[in-house]
Each structure stands twice: as structure tokens, then as C-alpha cells.
């Protein structure tokens, strides 16, 4: 057997899911398979490509799988839609990984489901390749994320903005339960099913809460989800990642990054940066992500009120206290991220983290500096400290911005800090290196590999970029070439959802 599927989600009430089968495609072709991930999911021996292609395209249901579409609602750009659901995704089942943890395996783009709402249930090749690249890059950056197991082209055409080849993505996550899943049941007034869903999430993802008494358990669940989201968003901010569509149906209750639609990594630093073509009001801009996460979590809290306390007013008061704590949780995580990226000893000088961090962002904004390259050059400067190479590396970072004078002043303050706290070396320098990748999935590079695949049926650039993104800290000649920011005429300023 390829993978050993369990089906715990099917034990939830019928309101949570519907049986649904994939729709066969014309001429499937396997273009990417994540063998290492498959082994982590329990694959003992890899099936031949013909079997994988049939299973991962939806032409055949894999042995042991029982596909279903999950129901959920969601606030989309602030507007509540009471029924969304998996319109083009199918949960094949859960498998137990090498660590003994259950992981969902899902096909995305495998055809219509009961929740397709008039859509075709298909996925264009471009968004499938984007999600594959970005999710695997996020994994390499140690940011909680869904994973990409496979990509298959379908031999059929999909019409979105333009007509392009279709594809199916196989993705893996510890869970596909979203804030919107709870909203769906709450909107139906199905408190019994809501409690079963909450107990399912606790049992699978927060087992330490299972023995809590009822009057504590569901508030503790809310608090645990709030903490995970604070951690996740701080990590996004640390690499300049902009999710692009932080609707409540796109926020997992496990604190993983899910649903890579119009996502992008910021190049020139500006806190109001937006790439998504549908985010005309900049609701999900880079700097807004923490506040939006808190807003979304408040929507989750609303669904849990009947479970938190029988007294409505008391339930609101208790939940509000937890939601308001998000700001402190995020602040602590963000300062930790900033300190590590700047090579600071946050415990020794917590006051310096905020000051130097805020000032460096102001300098990057004023100088229109590249976010990733600025921090990477700063790591190189730290590594060159007290060596003959230091002056040249210092010149390299000064050359990044259009306003070198403020950067010079800031560097003098940064150098003075290290003269006071001590030489930046050992574990602190290593942590700084791991916080500042050289290579990210730059927008123009993603578009290049998508264009090669879509227009020329050439997946070599995709495979090359993927091989580099899974090693984002390796400083090689090839990686340096792919790590360069977009030049004039190469910039990609708008990304599209692909649904």
C-alpha cells in the first residue's frame, strides 16, 4: 500500500463534510513529486510513476482513500459568507507520519464538489506551481506551513484571467480545519456539532487540553490558537511574507500557513506593501497582518462563546481577555524575531531591540532597500566583524539604499551596541544566520518559471528554483544569481488568486 489512510474527519457530524469524488482528467502528467515528504508520511516503497500519476490527478482514488469535501464559511475581506467549503479540494484522508502525528493529504484542483458554487473545481498550472514553490520555501525557512507532495498537469485547459493548462496539487497539512469551519457550524446554530469539532481539534492538535474541565477547556483552546497565530504572523513578518488573502477561511486553527493564493515576498521595504490584485483597500498589507489576525481570532472567539460559558456576558468577557492578549503575544514574538535578525541579545538589552529594529525599518523604507538582501548583508557584516573584510562588507550594505546617510548613522549605533554587549559570534551569530536567508521565492523568478512551464512546457526552471529554495541559506554562485532583486522591467507588482 502506498500510504496508510485513516479517516478521523469522517467521525465528525455530517454537517462538517460531504462525500465527493475527483473528476478524471484527459492526459495527466506527473511533474513534481516530493519523495522525502512521502517517506515522512510512511511511504515504504515508491509506486511507479503511472500509478502515482493516476492517483494524484484524481483519475483513480488511491488505495484506502475516502475523499470528502470539507464544509466551512468565512469572512472574505470583512464580509461574511455563511457557506464556502472545499470548492476544488478533496481530503483523501489522514496518514501518520514518522513522528506519529496525523497529517491530512488533500487533492487541490481535482474537480467539482458539492461546495463548488458554480465553479469548475479546477486549478490552473501557475497557482499550483506557485503554491508548491512557496510552501516548500516556507518549510525550509522553518515557518509553519502546509506542504506540497505532488503536482500533476491534467492535459486540459482552465479559464481564469486567461486560458492556461490545468493542474492538480497534492498538499499535506496537520489539519485543514479553519476558523471558517467553526463559523460554518455557528452560523447554523449547531452547537452540538461545534463542540464535537472543538473536541476533535483539541484531541488531535492540543491534546494537553483534553483533561481540562469544560469550564476551562474551550477558553484554553482559544488561547492556544491565539498564541500559535501570534507566532506564525511574527515569522511571516520576519521574512517579508505577505499572505495576500487573510480571510477567516484561510486561517488554520493549527497555526500553519494555508492557502497560498496571491501571496508574495516583499522586496523594497514599505509597511503598506500589497501584491494581491483583489486587495484594493490594502486590507491585508504587510503591516496590517497582525491586526487582521487578531480580528479573525475574534471571529473564532464568537463561535466558541456557547462552549466557554453558559452565561453570555461572562463568556464574552472571558473570550475578550484572551483576544486582547494577542497583542502582547505578538509583540513578544516579533521582538524575538527582530532581535535574532539583527544579532541582538534581547535578554541582555530588551530596550535596544525595539529601538534598533524600528530605526532599521525606517532606514530601509527611506532608502527603498530590499528587505531580504538588507538583512542578509547585515548578517554578512556581523560575520565579518573584527576581520579585514569588514570595511568592504560595510560598503556593500551601504550601497543597497538610496539614502546612505541614515543607514550610516544606524550602523554606527548597531556597532556601538555590539561593542557594549560583546562580539557577535557562536550561537548568537548562528541564530542570526538562520533568521536571514539569502534566497526567497522572489516574485519575478516565480513568474519566470511559471511562464516557462505554461508557455513552453519546460519545467527545468521550476525544478532548479525549487532545489535552491529548499536550501535558502546556502551561498553558492547559482543561488546568488537567483537571489538578486528584480531589475527595472522585471518587477511583479500584482499577484492573482487563481480560484
C-alpha positions as CSV (number, residue, x, y, z in Angstrom):
1,X,0.0,0.0,0.0
2,X,1.3,3.5,-0.9
3,X,0.1,5.4,2.1
4,X,-1.9,4.0,5.1
5,X,-5.0,6.3,5.3
6,X,-7.1,6.9,8.4
7,X,-10.4,8.8,8.3
8,X,-10.9,10.6,11.6
9,X,-12.6,13.6,10.0
10,X,-15.4,11.3,8.9
11,X,-16.2,10.7,12.5
12,X,-17.4,14.3,12.9
13,X,-21.1,15.2,12.3
14,X,-22.4,15.1,8.7
15,X,-22.7,18.9,8.7
16,X,-18.9,19.1,8.6
17,X,-18.3,17.3,5.3
18,X,-19.8,15.7,2.2
19,X,-18.7,12.7,0.2
20,X,-17.1,13.8,-3.1
21,X,-15.1,12.1,-5.8
22,X,-12.4,13.5,-8.0
23,X,-13.3,14.1,-11.7
24,X,-10.9,12.3,-14.1
25,X,-8.7,14.4,-16.4
26,X,-7.7,13.8,-20.0
27,X,-3.9,13.3,-20.0
28,X,-2.3,13.6,-16.6
29,X,1.4,14.0,-16.3
30,X,3.4,13.9,-13.0
31,X,5.7,17.0,-13.0
32,X,6.8,17.0,-9.3
33,X,6.8,14.5,-6.5
34,X,8.2,15.2,-3.1
35,X,9.8,11.8,-2.3
36,X,11.3,12.9,1.0
37,X,7.9,14.1,2.3
38,X,6.3,10.9,1.1
39,X,8.7,8.9,3.1
40,X,8.0,11.0,6.2
41,X,4.3,10.2,5.6
42,X,5.0,6.5,5.8
43,X,5.7,5.5,2.2
44,X,7.8,2.4,2.3
45,X,8.3,1.9,-1.4
46,X,7.6,4.4,-4.1
47,X,5.0,3.3,-6.6
48,X,5.8,3.6,-10.3
49,X,5.0,7.0,-11.9
50,X,2.0,5.6,-13.8
51,X,0.2,4.7,-10.5
52,X,1.2,8.0,-8.9
53,X,0.0,10.0,-11.8
54,X,-3.4,8.3,-11.8
55,X,-3.8,8.7,-8.0
56,X,-2.5,12.3,-7.8
57,X,-4.5,13.5,-10.8
58,X,-7.8,12.2,-9.4
59,X,-8.2,9.7,-12.2
60,X,-8.2,6.9,-9.7
61,X,-8.8,7.1,-5.9
62,X,-5.7,5.9,-4.1
63,X,-6.0,2.6,-2.2
64,X,-7.5,3.2,1.2
65,X,-8.6,6.8,0.5
66,X,-12.1,8.0,1.0
67,X,-12.3,11.5,-0.5
68,X,-14.5,14.2,1.0
69,X,-15.1,17.9,0.8
70,X,-14.9,19.9,4.0
71,X,-17.6,22.5,4.8
72,X,-16.7,25.9,6.1
73,X,-17.8,29.6,6.0
74,X,-15.7,32.7,6.2
75,X,-15.3,36.4,6.3
76,X,-13.9,37.4,2.9
77,X,-12.4,40.9,3.0
78,X,-14.6,41.5,6.1
79,X,-17.9,40.3,4.5
80,X,-19.4,37.1,6.0
81,X,-20.3,34.3,3.6
82,X,-22.2,31.5,5.5
83,X,-21.2,28.7,3.2
84,X,-18.0,28.3,1.3
85,X,-16.4,24.9,1.7
86,X,-13.9,23.0,-0.4
87,X,-14.9,24.0,-3.9
88,X,-12.0,22.4,-5.6
89,X,-10.2,20.4,-2.9
90,X,-10.7,16.8,-1.6
91,X,-9.4,15.4,1.6
92,X,-8.2,11.9,0.8
93,X,-7.7,11.0,4.4
94,X,-5.1,11.3,7.2
95,X,-1.8,9.4,7.4
96,X,0.5,9.1,10.4
97,X,4.0,10.5,9.8
98,X,7.3,9.2,11.2
99,X,6.8,11.3,14.4
100,X,3.4,9.6,15.0
101,X,1.4,12.7,14.1
102,X,-1.6,12.6,11.8
103,X,-1.3,14.6,8.6
104,X,-4.0,15.4,6.1
105,X,-3.5,14.6,2.4
106,X,-5.6,16.6,0.0
107,X,-6.0,17.0,-3.7
108,X,-6.5,20.6,-4.9
109,X,-7.9,21.2,-8.3
110,X,-9.5,17.7,-8.7
111,X,-12.9,18.8,-10.0
112,X,-16.3,20.0,-8.8
113,X,-17.5,19.3,-5.2
114,X,-20.9,20.0,-3.5
115,X,-19.3,23.3,-2.5
116,X,-18.1,24.5,-5.9
117,X,-20.9,27.1,-6.2
118,X,-20.8,27.1,-10.0
119,X,-17.1,26.8,-10.3
120,X,-15.3,24.2,-12.3
121,X,-13.3,22.8,-9.3
122,X,-10.1,23.0,-11.3
123,X,-6.7,24.8,-10.7
124,X,-4.5,26.5,-13.3
125,X,-0.9,25.4,-13.5
126,X,0.5,28.7,-12.5
127,X,-1.0,28.9,-9.0
128,X,-0.2,25.2,-8.4
129,X,3.5,25.8,-9.1
130,X,3.4,29.0,-7.0
131,X,2.0,27.1,-4.0
132,X,4.4,24.3,-4.5
133,X,7.4,26.6,-4.5
134,X,6.3,29.0,-1.8
135,X,5.1,26.3,0.7
136,X,8.3,24.3,0.3
137,X,10.3,27.5,0.7
138,X,8.4,28.3,3.9
139,X,9.2,24.8,5.2
140,X,12.9,25.4,4.6
141,X,12.6,28.7,6.4
142,X,11.1,26.8,9.4
143,X,7.8,28.7,9.2
144,X,4.7,26.5,10.0
145,X,3.1,25.6,6.7
146,X,1.2,23.2,4.6
147,X,3.5,21.1,2.3
148,X,3.5,20.2,-1.3
149,X,3.6,16.4,-2.1
150,X,3.0,16.5,-5.8
151,X,2.0,18.4,-8.9
152,X,0.3,16.9,-11.9
153,X,-0.7,18.5,-15.1
154,X,-4.1,17.5,-16.5
155,X,-3.8,17.8,-20.2
156,X,-6.9,20.1,-20.1
157,X,-7.2,23.9,-20.2
158,X,-8.6,26.1,-17.4
159,X,-10.0,29.5,-18.0
160,X,-9.3,32.2,-15.4
161,X,-7.9,35.6,-16.5
162,X,-6.6,33.7,-19.5
163,X,-6.8,30.2,-20.7
164,X,-3.9,28.1,-19.4
165,X,-3.0,24.5,-18.6
166,X,-4.7,22.8,-15.7
167,X,-3.0,21.1,-12.8
168,X,-3.7,19.3,-9.5
169,X,-1.7,19.9,-6.4
170,X,-1.4,17.3,-3.6
171,X,-0.9,19.1,-0.4
172,X,-0.2,18.0,3.2
173,X,-1.2,19.7,6.4
174,X,-1.5,18.8,10.1
175,X,-5.1,20.0,9.6
176,X,-7.3,21.7,7.1
177,X,-9.7,23.0,9.9
178,X,-10.1,26.7,9.6
179,X,-11.6,29.5,11.6
180,X,-14.3,29.4,8.9
181,X,-15.0,25.7,9.8
182,X,-16.2,26.8,13.2
183,X,-18.1,29.8,11.7
184,X,-20.0,27.4,9.4
185,X,-21.4,25.4,12.3
186,X,-22.0,28.5,14.5
187,X,-24.0,30.2,11.7
188,X,-26.2,27.1,11.5
189,X,-26.7,27.2,15.3
190,X,-25.4,23.6,15.5
191,X,-23.8,23.8,19.0
192,X,-23.5,20.1,19.4
193,X,-21.5,19.7,16.1
194,X,-19.5,22.8,17.1
195,X,-18.5,21.1,20.4
196,X,-17.6,17.9,18.6
197,X,-15.4,19.9,16.2
198,X,-13.7,21.7,19.1
199,X,-13.1,18.3,20.8
200,X,-11.7,16.9,17.6
201,X,-9.2,19.9,17.3
202,X,-8.2,19.5,20.9
203,X,-7.7,15.8,20.7
204,X,-5.6,16.0,17.5
205,X,-3.7,19.2,17.9
206,X,-3.9,20.3,21.5
207,X,-4.1,17.0,23.5
208,X,-2.6,18.7,26.6
209,X,-6.0,20.5,27.0
210,X,-8.1,17.3,26.8
211,X,-8.2,16.8,30.6
212,X,-9.2,20.3,31.4
213,X,-12.7,20.7,32.9
214,X,-15.4,22.0,30.5
215,X,-15.4,25.5,32.0
216,X,-11.7,25.8,31.1
217,X,-11.1,23.6,28.1
218,X,-12.6,25.7,25.3
219,X,-11.2,29.0,26.5
220,X,-7.8,27.3,26.8
221,X,-8.3,26.1,23.2
222,X,-8.9,29.7,22.1
223,X,-5.8,30.9,23.9
224,X,-3.7,28.2,22.4
225,X,-4.8,29.1,18.9
226,X,-4.2,32.8,19.6
227,X,-0.6,32.0,20.7
228,X,0.1,29.9,17.6
229,X,-1.2,32.6,15.3
230,X,0.9,35.3,17.0
231,X,3.9,33.1,16.5
232,X,3.1,32.4,12.8
233,X,2.4,36.0,11.8
234,X,5.6,37.2,13.5
235,X,7.5,34.7,11.5
236,X,5.8,35.9,8.3
237,X,6.8,39.4,9.1
238,X,10.4,38.3,9.7
239,X,10.8,37.2,6.1
240,X,8.7,39.9,4.5
241,X,5.9,37.5,3.6
242,X,2.5,38.8,2.7
243,X,-0.2,36.2,2.6
244,X,-2.5,38.4,0.5
245,X,-5.9,36.9,1.4
246,X,-6.2,36.5,5.2
247,X,-9.8,35.7,5.2
248,X,-11.1,33.6,8.1
249,X,-11.5,30.6,5.8
250,X,-7.8,30.9,5.0
251,X,-6.6,30.7,8.6
252,X,-5.8,27.3,10.1
253,X,-6.6,26.6,13.7
254,X,-3.2,24.8,14.0
255,X,-1.2,28.0,13.2
256,X,0.1,26.8,9.8
257,X,0.3,28.9,6.7
258,X,-2.5,27.7,4.4
259,X,-3.9,28.6,1.0
260,X,-1.1,30.3,-0.9
261,X,-3.1,32.4,-3.4
262,X,-1.9,35.9,-4.2
263,X,0.9,35.6,-1.7
264,X,4.3,37.3,-2.3
265,X,7.6,38.2,-0.6
266,X,8.2,41.9,-0.3
267,X,11.3,43.3,-2.0
268,X,11.7,47.1,-1.4
269,X,10.6,47.6,2.2
270,X,7.4,49.5,2.8
271,X,4.9,48.6,5.5
272,X,1.9,49.2,3.3
273,X,3.0,46.8,0.6
274,X,0.3,44.8,-1.1
275,X,0.5,42.5,-4.1
276,X,-2.9,40.9,-4.3
277,X,-4.9,42.1,-7.3
278,X,-8.2,41.8,-5.3
279,X,-7.0,43.7,-2.2
280,X,-7.8,47.2,-3.5
281,X,-8.3,48.6,0.0
282,X,-4.9,47.2,1.3
283,X,-6.8,45.3,4.0
284,X,-4.1,42.6,4.0
285,X,-1.0,44.8,3.6
286,X,2.3,43.7,5.2
287,X,1.9,45.9,8.3
288,X,-1.8,45.0,8.7
289,X,-1.3,41.3,9.1
290,X,-1.1,41.2,13.0
291,X,-4.2,43.3,13.4
292,X,-6.1,41.2,10.8
293,X,-5.0,38.0,12.6
294,X,-6.4,39.4,15.8
295,X,-9.7,40.4,14.1
296,X,-10.0,36.9,12.6
297,X,-9.4,35.3,16.0
298,X,-12.1,37.4,17.5
299,X,-14.5,35.8,14.9
300,X,-13.3,32.4,16.2
301,X,-14.0,33.5,19.7
302,X,-17.5,34.5,18.8
303,X,-18.2,30.9,17.7
304,X,-16.9,29.4,20.9
305,X,-18.9,31.6,23.3
306,X,-21.6,28.9,23.9
307,X,-18.8,26.5,24.9
308,X,-16.8,28.9,27.0
309,X,-19.6,29.8,29.5
310,X,-23.3,29.4,29.7
311,X,-23.6,33.0,30.9
312,X,-23.3,35.0,27.7
313,X,-21.9,38.1,29.3
314,X,-19.3,36.2,31.2
315,X,-18.4,34.2,28.1
316,X,-17.8,37.5,26.2
317,X,-15.7,38.9,29.0
318,X,-13.5,35.8,29.2
319,X,-13.0,35.5,25.5
320,X,-12.3,39.2,25.1
321,X,-9.5,38.9,27.6
322,X,-7.9,36.2,25.5
323,X,-8.3,38.0,22.2
324,X,-6.8,41.2,23.7
325,X,-3.8,39.2,24.8
326,X,-2.9,38.6,21.2
327,X,-1.2,42.0,21.1
328,X,1.2,41.0,23.9
329,X,1.8,37.6,22.5
330,X,2.6,39.0,19.0
331,X,4.8,41.8,20.4
332,X,6.9,39.3,22.3
333,X,7.3,37.0,19.3
334,X,8.0,40.0,16.9
335,X,10.7,41.4,19.2
336,X,12.3,38.0,19.4
337,X,12.3,37.7,15.6
338,X,13.7,41.2,15.3
339,X,16.4,40.6,17.9
340,X,17.6,37.5,16.1
341,X,17.6,39.1,12.7
342,X,19.7,42.0,14.0
343,X,22.0,39.8,16.0
344,X,21.0,41.3,19.3
345,X,20.9,39.8,22.8
346,X,17.3,40.6,23.6
347,X,17.5,39.3,27.2
348,X,20.5,41.5,28.0
349,X,19.2,44.6,26.3
350,X,15.5,44.3,25.6
351,X,15.2,48.1,25.2
352,X,17.6,48.1,22.3
353,X,15.6,45.6,20.2
354,X,12.6,47.9,19.7
355,X,14.8,51.0,19.1
356,X,17.2,49.4,16.7
357,X,14.5,47.4,15.0
358,X,12.2,50.3,14.4
359,X,15.0,52.5,13.2
360,X,16.4,49.9,10.8
361,X,12.9,49.5,9.2
362,X,12.7,53.3,8.9
363,X,16.1,53.4,7.2
364,X,15.0,50.6,4.8
365,X,11.8,52.5,4.0
366,X,13.6,55.8,3.4
367,X,16.3,54.1,1.3
368,X,13.9,51.9,-0.7
369,X,16.1,49.0,0.4
370,X,15.4,45.3,-0.4
371,X,14.1,43.6,2.7
372,X,15.8,40.2,2.3
373,X,19.1,41.5,1.0
374,X,19.4,44.2,3.6
375,X,19.1,41.7,6.5
376,X,21.3,39.2,4.7
377,X,24.0,41.8,4.2
378,X,23.7,42.7,7.8
379,X,24.4,39.1,8.8
380,X,27.4,39.1,6.5
381,X,28.6,42.3,8.2
382,X,28.2,40.6,11.6
383,X,30.1,37.5,10.4
384,X,32.9,39.8,9.1
385,X,33.2,41.7,12.4
386,X,36.9,42.1,13.5
387,X,38.2,40.7,10.2
388,X,39.9,42.6,7.3
389,X,36.8,42.1,5.1
390,X,34.6,44.2,7.4
391,X,35.1,47.6,5.6
392,X,34.2,46.2,2.2
393,X,31.1,44.3,3.5
394,X,30.1,47.6,5.2
395,X,30.3,49.4,1.9
396,X,28.2,46.6,0.3
397,X,25.3,47.2,2.7
398,X,25.6,51.0,2.3
399,X,25.3,50.6,-1.4
400,X,21.9,48.9,-1.1
401,X,19.9,52.1,-0.3
402,X,19.1,55.4,-1.9
403,X,19.7,57.2,1.4
404,X,23.1,56.1,2.8
405,X,23.4,58.8,5.4
406,X,20.7,57.5,7.7
407,X,22.0,53.9,7.2
408,X,25.5,55.1,8.2
409,X,24.1,56.6,11.4
410,X,22.2,53.4,12.2
411,X,25.2,51.2,11.5
412,X,27.2,53.2,14.0
413,X,24.6,52.6,16.6
414,X,24.4,48.9,15.8
415,X,28.2,48.7,16.0
416,X,28.2,50.5,19.3
417,X,25.7,48.1,20.7
418,X,27.9,45.1,19.9
419,X,30.9,46.9,21.3
420,X,29.0,47.2,24.6
421,X,27.3,43.7,24.6
422,X,30.1,41.7,23.2
423,X,31.3,40.3,19.9
424,X,28.6,38.7,17.8
425,X,29.8,35.1,17.5
426,X,28.9,31.5,18.4
427,X,25.2,30.6,18.9
428,X,24.0,34.2,18.5
429,X,25.7,34.6,15.1
430,X,24.4,31.2,14.1
431,X,20.8,32.1,15.1
432,X,21.2,35.4,13.1
433,X,22.3,33.4,10.0
434,X,19.2,31.1,10.3
435,X,16.9,34.2,10.6
436,X,18.3,35.9,7.5
437,X,18.0,33.8,4.4
438,X,19.9,34.7,1.3
439,X,17.2,33.2,-1.0
440,X,13.5,33.7,-1.0
441,X,10.9,33.0,-3.7
442,X,11.1,36.3,-5.5
443,X,8.0,37.3,-7.5
444,X,9.8,37.8,-10.8
445,X,11.6,34.4,-10.5
446,X,8.3,32.6,-9.8
447,X,6.7,34.3,-12.8
448,X,9.7,33.2,-14.9
449,X,9.4,29.5,-14.0
450,X,5.6,29.6,-14.4
451,X,6.0,31.2,-17.9
452,X,8.4,28.5,-18.9
453,X,6.1,25.8,-17.8
454,X,2.9,27.3,-19.2
455,X,4.2,28.6,-22.4
456,X,7.0,26.2,-23.3
457,X,6.1,23.1,-21.2
458,X,9.5,23.4,-19.7
459,X,9.7,22.5,-16.0
460,X,13.5,22.7,-15.7
461,X,13.5,26.3,-14.3
462,X,10.8,25.2,-11.8
463,X,12.9,22.3,-10.6
464,X,16.1,24.5,-10.4
465,X,14.4,27.1,-8.3
466,X,12.8,24.5,-6.1
467,X,16.2,22.9,-5.5
468,X,17.6,26.2,-4.4
469,X,14.6,27.3,-2.3
470,X,14.9,24.3,0.0
471,X,18.4,25.5,0.9
472,X,17.8,29.2,1.5
473,X,20.9,29.8,3.5
474,X,23.4,28.2,1.1
475,X,25.6,30.9,-0.5
476,X,26.5,29.5,-3.9
477,X,27.1,31.1,-7.3
478,X,23.9,29.7,-8.6
479,X,21.9,30.8,-5.5
480,X,23.3,34.3,-5.7
481,X,22.0,34.7,-9.3
482,X,18.5,33.6,-8.3
483,X,18.6,35.7,-5.2
484,X,19.0,39.0,-6.9
485,X,16.1,41.5,-6.6
486,X,14.1,42.4,-9.7
487,X,15.7,44.8,-12.0
488,X,13.7,47.6,-13.7
489,X,11.2,45.9,-16.0
490,X,11.2,42.7,-14.0
491,X,9.2,43.8,-11.1
492,X,6.0,41.9,-10.4
493,X,3.6,44.2,-8.5
494,X,0.4,42.2,-8.8
495,X,-0.4,38.6,-7.9
496,X,-3.6,36.7,-8.6
497,X,-5.6,34.2,-6.6
498,X,-6.2,31.5,-9.3
499,X,-9.5,30.3,-7.9
